[in-house]
Amino acid sequence: MKKYTSYILPAVIILFAFSLIFRWFRGRQLADQSLSEYGEGIKIEDLTETELSDVLKGVGDFEELELEQSPETSVEQSSGMIRYEIKDDKVKLSVMSSLPKPESSLYQVWLRTLDDSTLQRIFILEENKGGYMGTAAVSAELLPFEIIVSREQQTDSKLEEVILRGSIHDTATE
């Protein structure tokens, strides 16, 4: 027994280290699964060329909503607006914003439902002549919902720094 006692302490340390690695790996798998379920069921569609042209030109029954700057943001002089139309059980929306050019990050637009706070990334804002812009269509069943513009270091499913926000409500029920 005496010749095995020098092996017991290293074996216990190795088993403890493996148990910690296993717990870390298992926790990471569970976190990844919860992220994929977060926002499940929200279908986001790209607009057709004619729908995109109509949104940009304002052709149709479009509402406009100014985005409010988040008080926690470090991005100065940011402004934006949402142009949207509720038609055919869809909300066709376009987000236009005036934001400074990011050095090593990008701007993303998120949708957060107001009833159950489901969060889903909609699109990445792309730089155009008049600033940053992006368009999409979502189901009108999600109304009312909040649109969030954020600055992101990575294109993952985690909301980082909120810059602008605004809420779209069903105008037929108001």
C-alpha positions as CSV (number, residue, x, y, z in Angstrom):
1,M,0.0,0.0,0.0
2,K,2.9,2.3,0.8
3,K,4.2,2.2,-2.8
4,Y,0.8,3.4,-4.2
5,T,0.3,6.4,-1.9
6,S,2.5,8.7,-4.1
7,Y,0.1,8.1,-7.0
8,I,-3.1,8.9,-5.1
9,L,-2.8,12.7,-4.9
10,P,-1.9,13.2,-8.6
11,A,-4.8,10.9,-9.6
12,V,-7.3,12.9,-7.5
13,I,-6.0,16.2,-9.0
14,I,-6.3,14.8,-12.5
15,L,-9.9,13.5,-11.8
16,F,-10.8,16.9,-10.4
17,A,-9.4,18.7,-13.4
18,F,-11.3,16.4,-15.8
19,S,-14.6,17.0,-13.8
20,L,-14.1,20.7,-14.1
21,I,-13.4,20.5,-17.9
22,F,-16.5,18.3,-18.3
23,R,-18.7,20.7,-16.4
24,W,-17.4,23.7,-18.4
25,F,-18.0,21.8,-21.7
26,R,-21.5,20.7,-20.7
27,G,-22.4,24.3,-19.6
28,R,-21.2,25.7,-22.9
29,Q,-23.3,23.1,-24.9
30,L,-26.4,24.1,-22.9
31,A,-25.7,27.8,-23.4
32,D,-25.4,27.3,-27.2
33,Q,-28.7,25.4,-27.3
34,S,-30.5,28.1,-25.4
35,L,-29.2,30.7,-27.9
36,S,-30.5,28.8,-30.9
37,E,-34.0,28.5,-29.3
38,Y,-34.0,32.2,-28.4
39,G,-36.1,33.8,-31.2
40,E,-37.2,30.5,-32.6
41,G,-40.3,30.9,-34.7
42,I,-39.6,34.4,-35.9
43,K,-39.4,34.2,-39.7
44,I,-37.5,37.0,-41.4
45,E,-37.8,37.5,-45.1
46,D,-35.8,39.6,-47.5
47,L,-37.8,42.1,-49.6
48,T,-38.1,41.6,-53.3
49,E,-36.5,44.2,-55.6
50,T,-39.9,46.0,-56.2
51,E,-40.7,46.0,-52.5
52,L,-37.3,47.3,-51.7
53,S,-37.7,50.1,-54.3
54,D,-41.1,51.0,-52.9
55,V,-39.8,51.2,-49.3
56,L,-36.9,53.4,-50.3
57,K,-39.1,55.7,-52.4
58,G,-41.9,55.8,-49.8
59,V,-44.4,54.4,-52.4
60,G,-47.4,53.0,-50.5
61,D,-48.9,53.5,-47.1
62,F,-45.7,53.8,-45.1
63,E,-45.5,55.0,-41.6
64,E,-42.3,56.7,-40.3
65,L,-41.0,56.4,-36.8
66,E,-38.0,58.2,-35.3
67,L,-35.6,56.0,-33.4
68,E,-34.6,57.2,-29.9
69,Q,-30.9,57.2,-28.8
70,S,-30.2,54.9,-26.0
71,P,-28.8,56.7,-22.9
72,E,-26.2,54.0,-22.3
73,T,-24.6,54.3,-25.7
74,S,-21.1,55.6,-26.3
75,V,-21.9,56.4,-29.9
76,E,-22.3,60.1,-30.2
77,Q,-24.5,61.9,-32.8
78,S,-26.5,58.9,-33.9
79,S,-30.0,59.1,-35.3
80,G,-32.3,57.0,-37.3
81,M,-35.8,56.2,-38.5
82,I,-37.9,53.2,-39.4
83,R,-40.2,53.3,-42.5
84,Y,-42.7,50.5,-42.3
85,E,-45.9,49.2,-43.9
86,I,-48.3,46.6,-42.5
87,K,-49.9,44.8,-45.4
88,D,-50.8,41.2,-46.3
89,D,-50.1,39.9,-42.8
90,K,-46.5,41.2,-43.0
91,V,-44.6,44.2,-41.7
92,K,-42.3,45.5,-44.4
93,L,-39.7,47.7,-42.7
94,S,-36.6,49.7,-43.6
95,V,-34.2,51.0,-41.0
96,M,-32.2,54.1,-42.1
97,S,-29.6,55.6,-39.7
98,S,-26.9,58.2,-39.5
99,L,-24.1,56.6,-37.6
100,P,-20.3,57.1,-37.5
101,K,-18.2,54.6,-39.4
102,P,-17.2,51.9,-37.0
103,E,-13.5,51.0,-36.8
104,S,-13.6,47.3,-36.0
105,S,-17.3,46.6,-35.5
106,L,-20.6,46.6,-37.4
107,Y,-24.2,47.7,-36.9
108,Q,-27.0,45.1,-36.5
109,V,-30.8,45.5,-36.3
110,W,-32.7,43.3,-33.8
111,L,-36.4,42.6,-33.2
112,R,-37.7,42.2,-29.6
113,T,-41.3,41.1,-29.1
114,L,-42.9,43.2,-26.4
115,D,-45.2,40.4,-25.1
116,D,-42.5,37.7,-24.3
117,S,-39.2,39.6,-25.0
118,T,-38.1,37.2,-27.6
119,L,-34.9,38.6,-29.3
120,Q,-33.9,37.9,-32.9
121,R,-31.3,39.5,-35.1
122,I,-32.9,40.7,-38.3
123,F,-30.1,42.1,-40.5
124,I,-26.8,43.9,-40.6
125,L,-26.9,47.5,-41.6
126,E,-25.0,48.3,-44.8
127,E,-23.4,51.6,-45.6
128,N,-25.1,53.6,-48.4
129,K,-24.9,57.2,-49.7
130,G,-27.3,58.5,-47.0
131,G,-25.9,56.5,-44.1
132,Y,-26.6,52.9,-43.0
133,M,-29.6,51.0,-44.2
134,G,-31.3,47.6,-44.1
135,T,-34.7,46.1,-45.0
136,A,-36.7,43.0,-44.1
137,A,-40.2,41.7,-43.7
138,V,-41.6,40.0,-40.6
139,S,-45.0,38.5,-39.7
140,A,-47.6,41.0,-38.5
141,E,-48.5,38.5,-35.8
142,L,-45.4,39.6,-33.9
143,L,-46.9,43.1,-33.4
144,P,-46.2,45.1,-31.2
145,F,-42.4,44.8,-31.3
146,E,-39.3,46.8,-30.6
147,I,-36.6,47.5,-33.2
148,I,-33.1,47.8,-31.8
149,V,-29.9,49.1,-33.6
150,S,-26.7,47.9,-31.9
151,R,-23.0,48.0,-32.4
152,E,-21.5,44.5,-32.5
153,Q,-17.9,43.3,-32.4
154,Q,-19.0,39.8,-33.5
155,T,-21.9,38.5,-35.6
156,D,-23.2,36.1,-33.0
157,S,-26.6,35.9,-31.3
158,K,-25.8,38.1,-28.4
159,L,-26.9,41.8,-28.2
160,E,-23.9,43.9,-27.3
161,E,-24.3,47.8,-27.3
162,V,-27.7,49.2,-27.9
163,I,-27.5,52.5,-29.8
164,L,-31.0,53.3,-31.1
165,R,-34.5,51.8,-30.4
166,G,-38.1,52.3,-31.4
167,S,-41.4,50.4,-31.1
168,I,-43.8,49.5,-33.9
169,H,-47.4,49.0,-32.8
170,D,-50.3,47.8,-34.9
171,T,-52.0,51.0,-36.1
172,A,-55.3,49.2,-36.7
173,T,-55.8,48.4,-33.0
174,E,-54.8,51.9,-31.8
